[in-house]
Amino acid sequence: MATPSSALRRELHFFTLYRLLEASLLALLVFGPVRYFAEAPRYPLLAATTAVAYLVVALVLFALGRHGKVAIHAAVGISADLAAAAVAVHALPGAATSILVMLLFNVAAAALLMPLRQGIAAALAAAAILLGDYLWSAWAFPGSTRSIAEPAMFGLVYVATALLTSFVGREMRASQDLAERRSAEAANLAEVNELILRRLRTGVLVVDGRSHVRLANEAAMLLLGDGGERRGHEAHALPIDLAAAAPELSRRLVRWRVDGALDETPLKLAPDLPEVVPRFARLLAGSDQVLVFLDDASLVSRRAESITLATLGRFAASLAHEIRNPLAAINYAVQLLEESREIPTEDRRLLEIVRQQGTRMNNIVENVLGLARREPAQPEHIDLVPFVEQFVQEFAAIHPLEHDRVRAEHEGARIDALFDPRQLHQVLTVLVSNALRYGRQPGEPADVSVRVGRDPLGAPVIDVLDRGPGVADSAIPQLFRPFFTTSGHGTGLGLYIARELCRANQASLDYVPSNIAGGCFRLRLSSASALAVTG
């Protein structure tokens, strides 16, 4: 859409072109064969000089019309027009009417391009020129038959035309200003929509009638298997053939187009990627373009599981609170019995067992209450490299490691992520403590690494690696279940709470089997950078 300045510049260009036409006609009237059929000039030399000078000025103004301010060009141009018209009417009385009629368009164009006062001033100047020429002719040539009605009528027409075109020009500029504002607002809305699309964790595709992907956000490209190392390659540039990139999704889209049937069964678009649930909607009524929404099935299941666990958590917290009081009484009674000298030595072993199990139950109750009291996550932008280095230093200062070793490693100078810093500290404490406890070979010190990097899809990850025997294949599916433990002294809630904290921060915690000795718990976090629109 043309801006007001470009529209006025275009009008000025046509104005200068019209002036060039006027100057050419005047030169043709003075020097061309037309002069033999028209009335002879009153002052031939003055007429010739005026025609040549006006033509030169018209050429210069036409050449300079694309530079400088429009109002200044219009003011200079109408001044030249009025001066040339005044002299030409005086030198060529036989063509005076034609010159005055052509001058009418100059006045109208000047009033259109200049402010109202300047436009009216140009019209009044033209009327004054006519009146002056009439008075001079009446004085110099007493026998002249010209009537004063002619300059009066022309003057009124000039002023009326200037008023009308000035009003039209003001409305035109106002309309163009409004159009420009609307265009800017539309551009801003488009940027807002693009920003919303980028930040959506749901994959969004726009597919045309030939099943070609015309637009996709980065979440959708990742779900299609276009990872970070392939992103931007010419082979994966838009448009993409959906049938080749995701055959099953393309078949479901075709069935939906034909009979409107929507299959909401989760599907995998690429190996090693989460399952998605596709949904379809037409972009416009009657359009062959379709919006495809790819919802991460794991997120949907997490929401449902979170609701269930929240209900169970409230029940467990209430139950744990009721257990806490009698448990405290039992522990106190055991302490009193241990102080008694009347207890036989063979029965003190039984008291020790009761005390140990009471302590274990108390730890379970404390963990359940801590999980129930957990505050909502407040994710922040975190630079993981210095965060992990500081965590390792603080952990080593608080927990005496003796011969064990905990170290921080990183792949880049800066890796940003979104996570609640306090909850991330709690998660890492659980993982490192477990690695020190279970991740060691018999008779050897533990060696734990907290490594910061990125996965193949470009997401920030934290790996907690040990050099122990790893986790048995049979135990991996139950690792994150509450109260599951392979130790007689554990509560089985540490990994469960750690995963719940990760889910509250839109992150994931998984055990990654390794072909070499040792185990690895991988914490995959949300990237701090916005999703970008592809295409």
N, C-alpha and C positions, 0 to 999 in steps of 0.2 A: 504494500500500500504506500502511495506517495505521501511524503510528509508535506506540511504546509510550505516550507521553504522550497522544496523541489517543485511543488505545483506552481508557486509564484514565479519561480525561475522559468518554468515552461511557458507561462503566460507572457513573461517579459521577452522570451525568445520570439514568440509570434508577433509581439508588438514591434520589435526591432525589424522583423521581416516585413511587416506591413509598412513601416517607415521607409525601408529600402524600396518597396514597390512605389510608394508615393514619389520618392526622389527620382526614380527611373522614369515615371510618367511625366514629371515636371521637365526632366532633361529631354525626353522625347518631344514634349510640346514645344520646347525652345529650339532644339537642334534637329529634330527629325522632320520627315516630310509632312507631318501633321500641321506644322506651322503655316504651310501654304493654304490650308483650308480654314484656319482659325483667324481670329482678329489679331492684327499685328500688335506687338508689344508697345506699350506706351514708352518704356525706357528699355530698349533692346540690350544695352550693355549691362544694366542692372539685373535684368531678367536672366541673362546668360551667367553672370557672376553668381547669382542666387542659386540657379539650378546646379552649377558645378559644386559650389560650396556645400549645399544641402546633400548632394549625392555623396560627397566625401565624408561628411559628418555621419550620414546614415550607415556608410560602410564601416566606419570606426566603431559606432555604437553597436552594430551587429556583431563585430568581431569581439568586442569586450563584454557582450551581454551575459556570458557565462561566469564572469568574475565580478567581485565586489557586491555591495548591498543592492537589493532590488529597488528599494525606495529611492536611493541616490541615482541609479540608472534611469528610473522613470522620471525623476525631476529634471535631470539634465536633458533627457530626450524630449520631454514636452516643452522645455524652454527653447530647444532648437527648432521644434515644430512651429511654435508660436512665432518665433523670429522669422523663420522662412516663409510662413504664411503671410505675415504682415508685409514683408517686402514683395512677395510674389503677387499678392492682391493689388498692391500699388503699381507694380511694373506690368502686370498682365490683367487689366480690368476686364477683358473679355472672358477670361477663365476664372474670374473671382468666385462665382457661385460654385463651380466644381471644386475649387480649392477649399472653400468654406465647408462644403459637404464632407469632403475627405478629412478635414480637420476635426469634424465631429467624432470620428472613431478614435483619433489621437486623444482627445479630451476624455472620452469614455474609458479608454485603456489606462490613461494616467490616473484617473479617479479610482479605477479598480485596484491598481498596484500601490497607491499612496494612501496615507491617512486622509480622513474626511476633509480636514481643513485645507490641506495642500491640493486635494482634488477640486474643491470649490474655488480655491484661488486660481487654479489653472483655467477653469471655466470662465471666471470673471475676467481674467486676463485676455482670453480669446474674445469675449464680448467687448472689452475695452478696445481691442485692436480694431474690431469691426466699426465701432462707433467713431474711433479716431480717424480711420480711413474715410468714413462717410463725411465727417466734418471737414477733413482736409479737401476731399473732392468737391464738396459744396462751396468751399472758399476759393479753391484754385480754379474750378471750372463752374462758373455760375450757371451755365446752361445745362448742367447735368440733370438727367431725368430720374436719377435713383431716388427711391423713397426711403424714409427713415424706418419704415416698417420692416424692411429686409434685415438690417443689423439688429433691430429690436427682437424680431422673431428668432434669428439665429442665436442671439445672446440668451434668450429664455430657454431655447432648446439645449444649448450648451450646459446651462446651470441645471436644468431638469435631468439631463442625461448623466451629469456628474453625480448628482444626488442618488439617482437610481443605481448606477453601477457601483458607487461607493457602498451603498446599502447591500447590494448583491455580493460585493467583495468581502464585506465584513461577515455576512452570513456564511459565505464560502469558507473563509478562514476559521470561523467558529466551528463549522462542521468538520473541517479537516483537523482542527485541534482535538475535537471530541473523538474523531476517528483514530487519531494518534494515541490518545489516552486509552481508548478501548483496546487498541492493538497492544499497547504496553501491558494493560491489565490481562489481556488474553495470554501474552507471553509469560507474564508472572504466574498465571494459573497453570500454564503448561509446565513451567519449572517446578511449581509445587506438586503437580501430578507426577512429574518425573521423579521428584525426591521421594514422594510416597511410594512409588513403584520400586525405587531402588532399595528402600528400607524394608520392604515386605520380605518376610522370611518365606512366604508362600511363593512358589514359582509361578510366573505369569507368562503365557505365550499368546501371540496373535497369529492365527493360522488362516491363510486365505483359502479360496475355493479349490485350489490345486494341491492342498495339504503342504504348502510351503510356509515355514515359520518366518514371518516378517518382522516380528519384534519379540524380544525376550529380555527379562531381567537376569541378573547374574545368578540368582538362586535357581532359576529355571535351567540356565546353561550348566550349572554344576550338577543338577539332577539329571540332565541329559548325558552327563559324562564328559562335558567339555571342561576339563580341569584347568588349574592355573597354568600348568606348563604348556597346554595346548591353546589357551585362550588367546584370541587375536590372530591365530594362524589363518592363512587364506583358505585352507581347506574347511574351516569351521566358520567362515564369515557368513553373515545373513545375506540372502535367505537360505534356510536349511530345508532339505527334503525330510519331512517328518517321518515318512515311511522308511527311510534309510536310517535315520537317527534313533527312532523308537517305533519299531513295527507294531507292537501290541497297542501302544497308545494311538497310533494312526488307525488301526482296525476299530478300536472303540469309538474314535471320532467319526469314522465312516458310518458305523451302525447308528450312532446318535443322530447324524444328519439324516439318515434314511427313515428311521422309525421313532426317534426320540428316546430310545431306551438307553439308560445310563447305568453302566456297570461300575459299582463302587468298590469292587474287590481290589485290595491293594496290589500293586505291581511294582516290579523293579525295572527301571529303565536302563541300568548299567550295573555291572558287577561291583561289589564293595560299596554300594550306595544304599541309602535307606529306601524303604518302600514308600510309594506315594499313592494317594487317592485322587484320581483325576475328576474334575468337574468342568462342564462346558456351558457356555452362554454366548448367544449371538451378540456381536458388537453393536449392530443396529438392526431394527426390524427389516426383514427382507434382504439383509446383507449376507454375502457368502463368507464374510470374515467372522471367525469364532475366537472368543477368549477362552483359553484353557488354563485352569487353575490347578496347580500340582501341590496338594497338601501333604506334608510329611506325615506319614502314618504313625511314625514313632512319637511325634509331638502330640497327635490326637490321643494315642494310647497313654501317653504320659499325663495328659490332662485328666483323663478318666481315672488313671491310677492315683493321681494326686488327690482327687476328690475322695476316692475310697480310703486312701491312707490318712487323709485329714480326719475323716470320721473315726477310723480306727485309732488314730492318734489321740483324739479327745477321749475316747473310751479308755484307752490304755493309760492315759495320764490320770484319769479319775480313779482307775483301779490301782495304779501305782501309788497314788496318794493314800488310798485306804490301806494298802499293804505296809506303807512306810512306818506307821505308828506301832503296830504289833511287832514288826521286824526289829524296831529299835528296842522294844521291851525284851525280845528274845536275846538280842546281842548283850544287853545289859545284864540279863540273868546269867548268861554264859560267863561273863566277866566275873560276876560274884561267885559263881560255882568254881571257877579256876582259882580264886583266892582262898577257897575253903581247904583246910588241911584234912578234912574228913573224906575227901574223894580219893578212892584207891588209885594207885598209879596206872593200873590197866584201863581205868575209865577215863583218865585224862586225855587219852588219844581220841576218845569219842567226843569229848568237849572241843578238842582242837578241830575235829572235822566239822562240828556244828558251827564253830566260830568262822572257819574258812568259807563254808557255804553261805553263812549269813552275810559275810563281807561281800561275797560274789552277788548275792541277791540284792544287797544294798547298791552295788555298782550298777546293776541292771535297772533298778528303780531310778537312780540318779540319771542314767542315760535316757530313759524313757521320758522323765520329766524335762530334761534339757531339750529333747527333740520337740516336745509339746510346746515349750516356751519359746521356741526359735522365732526370732523376729523375721519379718519379710526381707528378702534380699534387696540391697540398694547398690546395683552395679555401678562401677566407676571405670574410667579409662585408666588402665594400669600398663606401665612398661614392665613386662615380665622379667626382663634380664636383671635390673637392679632389685626388683622385688624378691626374686628367688635367691639372689646372692645375700641379701639382708636376712631372709628367712633362715638360710643355712647357718649364718653367723649366730643368730639369736638361738636357734635350736641347739647348736653346739655349746653355747654358753649356759643354757638352762639344764640340758641333759648331759651328764658326764658320759663321754663316749669311751673312755679308757683306750683300748686298742682298736675300737671300731672307727670307721671313717665315713663322713658324709660330705660330699662336695657338689658344687653347682657347675653346670656346663650350659653353654648356649651356642647356637649356630649363627646368630646375627647380632649386630650392635644394638638394635632396637626391635622389639616385637610387642605390639600393642594388643590389648584384649579388653573385654568388658567383664567385670566380676566384682563382687563385694569383697573388698580387701580382707576384712575380718574373717569372712567365711572361707576365702581362699586359704588363709593362714591355717584355719582349723582343718580343712581338707588335707593340706600338705602335712600337717602334724600327724594326722591319722595314718597317711600312707608311709611316711618316713618311719614312724614308730613301728608299724607292721613290718616294714622291710628290715629294720634292725633286729626285730624279734624273731622273724621266721626266715629272712633271706640270708642265711649264712650256712656254710658247709660245716659239718661237725668238727669241732676243735679249731676252727679258724675264725678270725675277726670278720665282722660284717663290713662290706664295702658298698655303699649306697650312693647313687648318682641322681641328682635332680636336674634333668636336662630340658632346656627351653628350645623350641624350634617350631617348625611348621610341618603339617602333614602334606601328602601329595596334592590335596585340594587347596592348599594355601592357608588353611585355618591354623591359628596358633595352638600349640599343644605343649603340655608339660608331662614328661615321662619320668616316673620314679622307678629306677632300675636297681636290682640287687644282684648278688653273685651266688644266691642260694640254690636250692634244688628245684625251685619253681612250684607251681600249683598243679596238683594232680588233675588229669583231664576229667575225672568224675566229679571233682569238686568245683570246677569252673562255673557250671550253670547255676550253682547255689551261692556263689561268693557274696553276692550283694543282697541276699535274703536276710531279713532281720532274725537275729538269734542263731544264725548258722555260724559255727566255729569249729575248727579242727584242733583247738587247744582246750585243755581242761580248765584253764584259768581265764579264758576270754569270755566276753559277753555276747559276741556276735552282732554287735550294733555299730561298731566303728565304720566299716565299709558301707553299711546301709545308710548311716547318717551322712557320710561323705558324699554318696551318690545323690541323696536327697538335696543336699546343699548345692550340688552341681546343677541339678535339674531346676532348682529355684533361680539359678543364674543363666538359664538357657545354655547350659554346657552338658557334657557327657563324661562319664567315668567308666572305663572298661579295662579288663585285663587282656593284655596282648601276649599270646603265647610266643615263645622264642625257640628257635632250633638249637641255640646254644644254651649253656648253663645260665640260670638266673631267671627272674621274673620281671615283668614290666607292667605297671599300671599307668594307663594313658589318660590324661585329663585333656579333653578337647574343648576349647573355649570359643566364645563368640568373638568374631573379629570386630575391632573398633572402627574399621573403615566401612562406609556405606556401600550397599550393593549398587553396581553401576548398570545402567541400561545398555544392552548390547545392540548395535545396529544403528 
